[in-house]
Amino acid sequence: MVPLLANDGFEEVTIALSPDERWLAYASNESGRFEVYLVPYPDVRGGRWQVSVAGGRSPRWARSGRELFFRDLADGVVAVPVGAGSTPDLGERRLLFRLGGMSLVGSSGDPMQPQFEVGPDDRRFLFERRLGGDDQAANTAVLVQHWRSELRERMKAAR
């Protein structure tokens, strides 16, 4: 076994390998708060790119490999286009939606908890939600459908 990202003094968590197996996305607290980074794979020392700018965690790849999703620190899900090449061509970050105070399992600050998964069609997200109080922890799945059309409608309304 060879440590890929072992960096003494910092946590590097929730690693996600791109579908084409060329990039590793992960969250690290080396800046003083968790941010999302990309490194090439398997040569993880071949460069590093910061994906999030105001905090990030739980990176997840679109099945297409053309987008990276992550949670920001204000309960939002952010998408970043990732272009192919010898270096990642990171597009403009855009907030897809906010979770609106939904209490997720692991949302108490545990960076090890992935918190969501991307559906096979890249159009849905699956979240594990905590129901009840801490003494009555029960979990259920939450499915967000048609988020792109909802995002378009919210953007129109904001104009």
HELIX and SHEET records of a PDB file:
HELIX    1   1 ASP A  134  GLN A  136  5                                   3    
HELIX    2   2 TRP A  147  ALA A  158  1                                  12    
SHEET    1   A 4 GLU A  12  LEU A  17  0                                        
SHEET    2   A 4 TRP A  23  SER A  28 -1                                        
SHEET    3   A 4 GLU A  35  PRO A  40 -1                                        
SHEET    4   A 4 TRP A  49  GLN A  50 -1                                        
SHEET    1   B 4 ARG A  57  TRP A  61  0                                        
SHEET    2   B 4 GLU A  67  ARG A  71 -1                                        
SHEET    3   B 4 GLY A  76  GLY A  83 -1                                        
SHEET    4   B 4 ASP A  89  LEU A  90 -1                                        
SHEET    1   C 4 ARG A  57  TRP A  61  0                                        
SHEET    2   C 4 GLU A  67  ARG A  71 -1                                        
SHEET    3   C 4 GLY A  76  GLY A  83 -1                                        
SHEET    4   C 4 ARG A  94  ARG A  98 -1                                        
SHEET    1   D 3 PHE A 116  VAL A 118  0                                        
SHEET    2   D 3 PHE A 125  LEU A 131 -1                                        
SHEET    3   D 3 ALA A 138  VAL A 144 -1                                        
END                                                                             
